[in-house]
């Protein structure tokens, strides 16, 4: 096939030897199967901002730190340089997340680097060497659904334990090989501690996955992993060894009306005494 323009520099630099075929075209990138020496990998070619259709990108970028103050100022002004810096951050966010999550124990494709808007990474395949299917193309037993759902919840928890939330997790962003689910597509990964939308995005990720697996195991709808994870995260009690239960009981404190009324009564009495003291002091002054 014709070599995509943005992959040509990688061929010239010897990073890629051949583009075999297009694997998919998505909202923020096109993915190709490529040959690198004796290995078959995939190349994710990010689309330019003007051609991307990823909605509400600003929500996902909130909280991403820029160390260089000049870059930060340029991004705020929206200059050409600033827009390019924003693009670089968007593209590098995925490779950074892949390295971080792999180190945390999450199954993700192994990254080999991002070069001018092209991310080279491991091609996830099945036992026959064919491209692994997406979760939405896979059917399973009730037992398998329960097992894989628990594994995905564990991965989401591991992500949160290192401060990241996928932000766009669904059956379309999970591949399934012979060893189980593999999480993909992370350019929008969210900084859990610095993004005001983090809790909502975590809940959406968990709900998306739970709804999908529940078509095979309806009882999964009774689980409450998102609230359990977030409560542990806020309490700084979430780590790689945390064992989730899928259950969460919100503590509801009924208002103690009598106690509240006593406090109000005491406050009124104190105010009355204060007013009396003021009157007495004014009376003394007149004398």
Secondary structure, DSSP 4 states (H G I P E B T S, - for coil): -PPPGGGHHHHHTTS-SEEEEEEEE-SSEEEEEEEETTEEEEEEEEPPGGG---TTHHHHHTT---S-HHHHHHHHHT-HHHHHHHHHHHHHHHHHHHHHHHHHT--BPPEEEEETTEEEEEPPB-TTSSBPEEGGG----HHHHHHHHHHHHHHHHHHHHTTEE-SS-STTSEEEETTEEEE---TT-EETTT-TTHHHHHHHHHHHHHHHHHTT-GGGGG--HHHHHHHHHHTT---TT----S------PPP-HHHHHHHHHHHHHHHHHHHHHHHHHHHHHH-
